[in-house]
């Protein structure tokens, strides 16, 4: 081996070590992020953040008393939260039991206010729920089977609703639907418009539409009984239960209902085992001038690697939750979270829709909005 070859080999080895080191560093940072998510989950589910926001700076004993947890665990969680920069501590040099910890108001906005556009605690609940189901997901990887939605537990059901809650209540009715002029006009007009919210989950889209359009009558359909139970309670609390009704039903059954002036399917088509059947049912239920608005993941038009942060997040949701849930019934389209526009266009065409339009005027960081015309 010549000296020049030796130098080249050494440089190649160093380059490989740098690449390996970069991956190790990235995964280590990921582990720190995972710790933060789990700690946020505990602070959220145990009411620790809310206790701090209501009472102000607290010692471990004070938080323990207010939140009903053991003092030693309260101290460990408070210290971790201060070390990771979520909480503030008055004086780190004080004795352990004397330090007072507080939740900065800007952080409280993200961690406590579920109506805030900055709300992030539902994301922690989503990932914890997904991880709890990992043994069943791993088995599904081996068999090609699926995981029932109910197997992901109540945290998944509630966090999915709470994750979409802020933009639905703030934007869906008052901004997004208003930007679609004929839909907006019909929702305001007489006779009262009929709206179908297909795969409605816990009902926030139905509630938002009813609040924005006082004449509209909204039917929410979802096959999950627990989700519908929650939706009914939320509609009553919002004071719209006289115009919003929820039923435990599969979306395909909507074909016998209607006519609906508007149907919406929010972040749900990619989850459906048989999306074409559901889309065909919606098409049959629409009034002659009715429309279906679909909101689904804002992934790229085509596969690229490496991908951006949205693509990475959606693939994570896909293999952990959406694909296993979609495969829990057979036959299944096995779509997964990463449903690209051409896939929806194909489903829509097979269901009998004549046109699929991307609504560029509707701006959302994670969702792409489509209008499907019969």
C-alpha positions, 0 to 999 in steps of 0.5 A: 500500500502506498502512502497515498493509499494509506492516507485515503483509507484513513480519511475514509475511515474517519468519514465513516466514524463521523457519519456513525458519530452523527447518527449516535448523536442524533439518536441520543438527542432523540432519547432526550426528547423522548424523556421530555415527552414522557415527563410532560405526559406525567405532568399532564395526566397527574395534574402537576402543571395545572397545580403549579399554574394555579398555586404558583411557585411550590416546594416538592411538599406543596406540590405533593399535597396539592396534586396528591402524589408522593413527595419523593416523586414530586421532588424528582419530577420537579428537578428533572423539569428544571434541569430540562428547562421546562420549569424554573427554580428560585435557587438551585443552591437551596436544600432539596426540600426548600427549592421552589419551582414555577411554571413560566406562563408561556410554557403554561400556554403550551402545556395546559391550555388545550384551546391554544394553537400552541397546545403540545401536551396531547402529542405526549399522550399520543406517543405514550399510548402508541408505545404502550401498544408496541408489543401488539404492533410488533406482533402485527409486524410479524403476522401482517395483522393489525391492532384494534383502535381500542387497544391503544387505550383512552389516551389515544382517543382523547389525545387525537381529539385534543390535538386537532381541537385548537385549529378546529375551534379557531379556524375550521368554521371561521376561516377555512370553510369561509374561504370556500365561497359556495360552501360558506354561502350554503351553510348560512342559507335557508333551508338549514344546511345538512352537514355530515362529519364522517369518522368524527372522533370526539366531535370537535369538527362538528362542534366547530361547524355548528358554532360558526354556522348557527343554522347548520344541522350536523351529523357526526358518525364514528365506529368507535363507541367511546369516541361518540360518547365523548363527542355527545358530552362535548356537544352538550357542554358547548351548547350545540347538542340541539343541532349536532347529533352523533351516532356509532356508525361506519362511514360507508353507511352514510349512503342511505342518509342525506342529502347532505350539502357538505361532508367533511372527513378530517384526518381519517381517510388514511385510517380507513380499511376500506376508504373507497367504500366510505367515499362512495357512500359519502358521494351517494349521500351528497345533495346535487350541489354538495361537496366533500372536504377532506383534510389529510396529512400534508406529506410530499407529492412523492417519496423522497429520502431523507424527508423533512420533519413532517414526513418523518413525523407522519411515518412515525404515526404510520407504523406505530398507529395508523397502519396497524389500526387500518389493518385490524379489519380485512380486507384493508387498503393498508393506506397508512398515514402517508397518503399522498395526493395521487392515492386520494385521487385514485380512491376518489375516482374509484368511488365515483367522484369526478374531480379532486381539487387541492384547496391551496387557500387553506393553510395548515402546517400539517394538513392538506385540504381537498375538495371532492366533487361528485 
